[in-house]
Amino acid sequence: MRMFFDQLLAPLFIFVVVLFLALANFQSGAYLSGWDNLQVELNLAANLQRSINVSWQEYQGLGLLGGMGHGADLLRQLFLLPLSVFFSTSLLRYLTVFLSLFLGSLGFYFLGKHLVRSKLVSLLVSLFYLLNLATVQNFYVTFEPFTAFFAFLPWVILSLITYLTSPSRKNLLL
C-alpha cells in the first residue's frame, strides 16, 4: 500500500498545482475565447460537418478552399462531443485547456522518471514545464494546436524513446 501511495504522490501533487491554476483562472459563466476565436463548442454538429468536409468551406463568405486546418481539429471535436452531454458549452474549452496542462505536466514527470530515475528531479522538471514563462505565454491566449502540442509532446518523446530502446510491437503501437 505504501509503494502504491508513493507512486501516486507526485502525480497527485501535479494535479493539485494544475487544479490551483484552474481555480485561480476560471470565471464562472464566461466563455474562454481563443486566439482564432473559432468556438466549435457552440455548435458541435455543424463544426464536425465542417471538419469532415474540409476541402470547401461554404460558411466563409462566398466559399473558401479548406486551407485553414479545420480538419486538424476533428479529434478534439470528437473528444468534446461526449463531454458536451455532461458539461455546459462555456466550460468545455476550460476543461480541454486545463486537461492539456495536466497531461503535459504529467507526461514530463514520467519522461523525467524514465530518463533520470529520480522522482524528485522528475517532479521538478514537470513543475518547470508547467510553470515557466513560455507556458504562460502559450496558454495566455489559447490556441488548440498549441495546447495539444503542450499536452502530447512529452508523451510522444517518451513513446519514441521507449520504442528505440526496446523495439517491440507493443512499444510501436504506443
Secondary structure, DSSP 8 states (H G I E B T S, - for coil): -HHHHHHHHHHHHHHHHHHHHHHHH--TT-----SS---GGGGHHHHHHHHHTTTEETTSTT-EES-S-GGGGHHHHHHHHHHHHHS-HHHHHHHHHHHHHHHHHHHHHHHHHHHH--HHHHHHHHHHHHHSHHHHHHHHS--HHHHHHHHHHHHHHHHHHHHHHS--HHHHH-
